[in-house]
Amino acid sequence: MTHDAPLSQDTQLVHAGSDPGRQGGYVNPPVHRASTALYRDTAEMDASQADPLKRGTPVYGRFGTPTGRAFEEALTVLEGGHATVATCSGLAAITTAILAYVRAGDHLLVSDSVYLPTRKFCDSLAALGVETEYYDPCATGPEIDALIRPNTRLLYLESPGSTTFEVQDIPAITTACRARGVATIADNTWATPAFCRPLALGAGVDAVVHSATKYLTGHADSILGAIVCTEESYPLIRGAAIRLGQCAGADDVYLGLRGLRTLGPRLARHQEQALDLARWTAAQDGVAAVLHPALPEDPGHALWRRDFTGAAGLFGVELDARFTKPAVEGMLNALRIFGLGHSYGGYESLIVPADPTTHRLPGTWSGRGPLIRVHVGFESPDDLKQDLRTALEALHRHDARHTAPPMTSPPAPGHKQ
């Protein structure tokens, strides 16, 4: 391999954002906990004000420290972007990126399958004069084109969809939007740049957002977000982050950078264990469907095979329609290894109930039974299956108790029938 040959992603994961020559010879960048930066003289102070994006000499801790810069540089390389903006959470990355684009009077297109907090934020934009329209995540390019209005400013997508895992045709969507002058933002939290790079699909999105809290950090010990930008979108998004006071804590960006170093092997393990458990779960009595794009029977499998190089450890399980909410709650309460908790992407297995019918548009979610979301961690696959087996048995017991015909009382002694 020559020195100028492109590096594989595994190598980039190890070395991107690290420069031991700038780090006193140490492999890991130190944690810079800093607020005030001092200038050598007034000339340097004046020069710092000439940089509206605050990317030159240190200005103030809120605009970034060397630790944050290292994380941003690494993620930029992995996503194939121009620059990255770190934020205090995944939701902060989402809201900052959207607010960078929309203004009063604009029309915003959003996938109907997005993360629920994203949806709640977009709904709140009505107070600012922004109209949000939710579209079917299975829409084709021409169908997206038909939804674009003269005042459509931005399309926001998440693929696969949160909780229901529809895979969107990002190349067709970005091509349709680019032709009409509409910007696009993609949430890539599920796949990470290890398995998908939306900036390179079709005409390419204008920005990629991440809840780095999840797979990028990978240890359930940090709240962190990031926005990876193109050269054209970076000034807009970086400027919005500055105006909104967005910044990420020094310890969080350090943990995010540490997590990137092991992202490859961690995701490989998540993928292996999740696929094994998904196949096993699909064969269990009481399971109507498993929502996992890497399964051949999944409706989004062909798009997943075309645009993704792997699958994360998160998928959905649709139960039979006959099961009631109390029965599902009994199932979840019977679990001992799977934690009942939100988020995902850590080493631990998690499970939560989900109900898309409370907020989805009519017709875009065809599921009939109760839905649960499963994140598969690094525990023994046999232990995880046994935990789910026990929980499913509790589900069936509850169902049997509440659906069996009522028993008749035995006749009293001596009573003639």
C-alpha positions in Angstrom: 0.0 0.0 0.0 1.4 3.4 -1.0 1.3 6.3 1.4 -1.3 8.1 -0.7 -3.6 5.1 -1.2 -7.1 5.4 0.4 -7.3 3.8 3.8 -9.8 1.2 4.7 -12.5 2.1 7.2 -11.1 -0.2 9.8 -7.9 1.8 9.7 -9.7 5.1 9.7 -11.6 4.1 12.8 -8.3 3.6 14.6 -6.4 6.7 13.5 -8.9 9.4 12.4 -8.8 12.5 14.5 -5.6 11.4 16.3 -2.3 13.2 15.9 0.2 12.1 18.6 2.6 14.8 17.4 0.1 17.4 18.7 -0.7 15.3 21.7 2.7 15.1 23.4 3.3 11.8 21.8 0.4 10.1 23.4 -2.1 8.0 21.4 -5.3 9.5 22.8 -6.0 13.3 22.8 -6.2 14.6 26.3 -9.4 15.9 27.7 -9.5 19.7 27.5 -12.0 21.0 30.1 -11.9 24.7 29.2 -14.0 27.9 29.0 -11.7 31.0 28.9 -9.0 31.2 26.3 -6.4 34.0 26.6 -4.9 36.0 23.8 -1.3 37.0 23.5 -2.3 40.6 22.6 -5.1 42.7 21.3 -4.1 42.0 17.7 -4.7 38.3 18.2 -8.0 39.0 19.9 -9.1 41.2 17.0 -8.1 38.5 14.5 -10.2 35.9 16.3 -13.3 38.0 15.7 -12.7 37.9 12.0 -13.6 34.1 12.0 -17.4 33.9 12.1 -17.4 30.2 12.4 -14.8 30.2 15.3 -12.7 27.5 13.7 -9.3 29.1 14.0 -7.4 29.9 17.2 -9.1 29.1 20.5 -11.8 31.7 21.3 -14.0 30.4 24.0 -14.8 26.9 25.3 -18.3 26.9 23.9 -16.9 27.0 20.3 -14.9 23.9 20.8 -11.7 22.5 22.3 -8.9 20.3 20.9 -10.8 17.3 22.3 -14.0 18.2 20.5 -12.0 19.0 17.3 -10.5 15.5 17.4 -13.9 13.9 17.6 -15.3 16.1 14.9 -12.4 15.4 12.6 -12.7 11.7 13.1 -16.4 11.5 12.3 -15.9 13.8 9.3 -13.5 11.3 7.8 -15.7 8.3 8.6 -18.8 9.9 7.0 -16.9 11.4 4.0 -18.0 14.9 4.9 -16.4 18.3 4.9 -16.7 19.2 8.7 -18.7 18.1 11.8 -20.4 20.0 14.5 -20.6 18.3 17.9 -23.7 19.0 20.0 -24.8 18.2 23.5 -27.2 15.4 22.5 -28.6 13.6 19.5 -31.9 15.6 19.7 -29.8 18.8 19.8 -28.1 17.7 16.6 -31.5 17.2 15.0 -33.0 20.4 16.1 -30.0 22.5 15.3 -29.7 21.0 11.8 -33.4 21.6 11.0 -33.4 25.2 12.4 -30.4 26.0 10.3 -32.6 25.7 7.2 -36.3 26.5 8.0 -37.8 29.9 8.4 -41.4 31.2 8.8 -43.4 30.4 5.7 -41.4 27.3 4.8 -42.7 23.9 4.1 -40.8 20.9 5.8 -41.1 17.3 4.6 -40.4 14.7 7.3 -40.6 10.9 7.1 -43.6 9.6 9.0 -41.3 7.0 10.7 -38.9 9.3 12.4 -37.8 9.2 16.1 -40.7 10.5 18.2 -38.9 13.5 19.8 -38.0 14.6 16.2 -41.7 14.5 15.3 -42.7 16.5 18.5 -40.1 19.1 17.6 -41.2 19.4 14.0 -44.8 19.7 15.2 -43.8 22.6 17.5 -42.4 24.5 14.5 -46.0 25.5 13.6 -45.6 28.2 16.3 -42.8 29.6 14.2 -44.7 29.6 11.0 -43.2 26.4 9.6 -45.6 23.8 8.2 -44.5 20.2 8.6 -45.9 17.5 6.3 -45.2 13.8 7.1 -44.6 11.5 4.1 -44.8 7.8 3.7 -41.3 6.4 4.3 -41.9 3.9 1.5 -42.5 6.8 -1.0 -40.7 6.6 -4.4 -38.7 9.4 -6.0 -41.7 10.6 -8.1 -43.9 10.5 -5.1 -41.5 12.7 -3.2 -41.3 15.1 -6.2 -45.1 15.4 -6.2 -45.0 16.5 -2.5 -42.5 19.3 -3.1 -44.0 22.8 -3.1 -42.5 26.2 -4.1 -41.9 26.9 -0.4 -40.5 23.4 0.5 -37.2 24.1 2.1 -36.0 20.9 3.6 -36.7 17.1 3.7 -35.7 15.2 6.8 -35.4 11.4 6.8 -34.4 8.5 9.0 -33.6 5.2 7.5 -34.4 2.6 8.8 -37.3 4.2 10.5 -37.4 4.5 14.2 -39.3 1.5 15.8 -40.8 0.3 12.5 -37.6 0.1 10.4 -38.7 1.0 6.9 -35.7 1.5 4.6 -36.0 4.6 2.4 -34.8 5.0 -1.1 -32.2 7.7 -0.3 -30.7 7.9 -3.8 -34.1 8.6 -5.3 -35.1 11.0 -2.6 -31.9 13.1 -2.7 -32.0 13.2 -6.5 -35.6 14.4 -6.5 -34.9 17.0 -3.9 -31.6 18.3 -5.4 -33.4 18.8 -8.7 -36.0 21.1 -7.0 -33.5 22.9 -4.8 -34.7 21.2 -1.6 -32.1 20.4 1.1 -32.0 17.0 2.7 -30.9 15.8 6.2 -30.6 12.1 7.1 -30.5 10.6 10.6 -27.8 7.8 10.4 -27.8 6.8 14.1 -28.9 3.2 13.4 -26.4 2.3 10.7 -23.5 4.7 11.6 -20.9 5.4 8.9 -19.6 1.9 9.4 -22.7 0.5 7.6 -24.1 3.5 5.5 -22.9 6.8 4.2 -25.8 9.0 3.1 -23.6 11.8 1.9 -22.6 9.4 -1.0 -26.0 8.0 -1.8 -27.6 9.4 -5.0 -27.2 13.1 -5.1 -26.1 13.0 -1.5 -27.8 14.5 1.5 -26.7 17.9 2.7 -26.1 16.8 6.3 -26.1 13.7 8.4 -27.1 13.7 12.1 -26.2 11.3 14.8 -27.2 10.5 18.3 -23.6 9.7 19.2 -25.0 8.6 22.6 -25.8 5.3 20.9 -23.4 3.2 18.8 -20.7 5.9 18.3 -20.1 6.1 22.0 -21.3 2.5 22.6 -21.0 2.2 26.4 -24.3 3.9 27.7 -22.2 6.5 29.6 -22.4 9.7 27.4 -25.0 12.0 25.9 -23.6 13.4 22.7 -24.8 14.5 19.2 -23.1 15.3 15.9 -23.9 16.9 12.5 -21.7 15.9 9.6 -21.9 18.6 6.9 -21.0 19.1 3.3 -18.8 22.1 2.3 -22.0 24.0 1.3 -24.1 23.2 4.4 -21.3 23.6 7.0 -21.4 27.5 7.3 -25.2 27.4 7.7 -25.2 24.6 10.3 -22.2 25.8 12.2 -23.6 29.3 12.3 -26.9 28.0 13.7 -25.0 26.0 16.3 -23.2 29.1 17.4 -26.3 31.2 17.6 -28.1 28.4 19.6 -25.3 28.1 22.0 -24.7 24.4 21.1 -21.6 22.7 22.5 -20.6 19.3 23.7 -18.9 18.6 27.0 -15.2 17.7 27.0 -15.7 14.3 28.7 -18.6 13.4 26.4 -16.6 14.1 23.2 -13.7 12.2 24.7 -15.9 9.2 25.3 -17.3 9.6 21.8 -13.8 9.5 20.3 -12.9 6.5 22.4 -16.1 4.7 21.2 -15.2 5.3 17.5 -12.0 3.3 18.0 -13.9 0.1 18.6 -17.0 0.8 16.4 -16.0 -1.8 13.8 -15.8 -4.9 16.0 -18.6 -3.8 18.3 -21.0 -3.4 15.3 -19.9 -6.7 13.9 -20.9 -8.4 17.2 -24.1 -6.4 17.4 -25.0 -7.5 13.9 -24.2 -11.2 14.4 -26.1 -11.5 17.6 -29.1 -9.5 16.5 -29.5 -11.4 13.3 -29.3 -14.7 15.2 -31.9 -13.5 17.7 -34.2 -12.0 15.0 -34.3 -15.3 13.1 -35.0 -17.2 16.3 -37.7 -14.8 17.4 -39.4 -14.9 14.0 -40.0 -18.7 14.6 -41.7 -18.3 18.0 -45.4 -18.8 18.6 -47.2 -15.5 19.1 -44.8 -13.5 16.9 -46.5 -12.1 13.8 -43.4 -10.4 12.2 -39.8 -9.4 12.9 -38.9 -6.0 11.5 -35.3 -6.2 10.5 -34.0 -5.0 7.1 -31.3 -7.6 6.9 -33.9 -10.4 6.9 -34.7 -11.5 3.3 -38.4 -11.4 4.0 -38.3 -7.8 5.2 -40.0 -5.3 2.7 -37.0 -3.1 2.8 -34.4 -5.8 2.3 -33.6 -5.0 -1.3 -32.9 -1.4 -0.6 -30.9 -2.3 2.5 -28.7 -4.7 0.4 -28.1 -2.0 -2.1 -27.3 0.9 0.2 -26.0 -0.6 3.4 -23.0 -2.8 4.2 -24.3 -4.1 7.5 -27.1 -4.1 10.0 -27.1 -2.8 13.6 -28.4 -4.6 16.7 -31.8 -2.9 16.8 -35.0 -4.3 15.4 -38.7 -4.6 16.0 -41.0 -7.5 16.9 -44.7 -7.4 16.1 -46.8 -9.7 18.3 -50.1 -11.3 17.3 -53.0 -8.9 17.4 -54.8 -11.0 20.0 -52.4 -10.0 22.8 -53.6 -7.1 25.0 -51.5 -4.4 26.6 -51.6 -6.0 30.1 -50.4 -9.3 28.5 -47.5 -7.5 26.8 -46.6 -5.7 30.1 -46.6 -9.0 31.8 -44.2 -10.3 29.2 -41.8 -7.3 29.6 -41.9 -7.5 33.4 -40.9 -11.2 33.2 -37.6 -10.4 31.5 -34.4 -10.6 33.6 -31.5 -10.0 31.2 -33.1 -7.5 28.8 -33.3 -4.1 30.5 -36.5 -2.2 30.2 -35.1 1.1 29.1 -34.9 3.7 26.3 -31.9 4.4 24.1 -29.7 1.7 22.4 -26.3 1.1 21.1 -24.6 0.1 24.3 -23.1 -3.3 25.3 -26.3 -4.2 27.1 -29.5 -5.6 25.7 -32.7 -3.5 26.0 -36.3 -3.7 25.2 -39.2 -1.2 25.1 -42.8 -1.3 24.0 -43.8 0.9 21.0 -47.1 2.1 19.6 -46.8 3.8 16.2 -50.6 4.1 15.9 -50.5 7.0 18.4 -48.7 9.3 16.0 -48.4 7.8 12.5 -50.4 8.9 9.6 -53.3 6.5 8.6 -52.0 3.9 6.2 -48.2 4.3 6.6 -48.0 1.8 9.4 -49.7 -1.5 8.5 -48.9 -3.4 11.7 -51.7 -5.1 13.4 -50.4 -6.3 16.7 -48.4 -4.9 19.7 -44.9 -3.8 18.8 -41.8 -4.0 20.9 -38.3 -2.7 20.0 -35.3 -4.9 20.8 -31.7 -4.0 21.1 -29.2 -6.9 21.3 -26.1 -6.4 23.3 -23.1 -8.7 24.0 -24.7 -11.1 26.5 -24.7 -14.9 25.7 -27.1 -15.5 22.8 -28.4 -18.6 24.6 -29.1 -16.6 27.7 -30.9 -13.9 25.7 -33.1 -16.6 23.9 -33.9 -18.2 27.3 -34.9 -14.8 28.7 -37.2 -14.1 25.7 -38.6 -17.7 25.9 -39.6 -17.2 29.5 -41.1 -13.8 28.7 -43.1 -15.3 25.8 -44.4 -18.1 28.1 -45.6 -15.4 30.5 -47.4 -13.7 27.5 -49.2 -16.9 26.6 -50.2 -17.7 30.1 -51.7 -14.3 30.5 -53.5 -14.7 27.2 -54.8 -18.1 28.2 -56.2 -16.9 31.5 -58.1 -14.0 29.9 -59.4 -15.8 26.8 -60.5 -19.2 28.2 -64.3 -19.8 28.4 -65.7 -19.3 31.9 -65.9 -22.4 34.0 -69.4 -23.5 35.2 -70.0 -24.2 38.8 -70.4 -27.8 39.7 -74.0 -28.8 40.7 -74.8 -28.8 44.4 -74.8 -32.2 46.1 -78.0 -34.1 45.5 -79.1 -31.7 42.8 -80.8 -33.5 39.9 -79.9 -32.2 36.4 
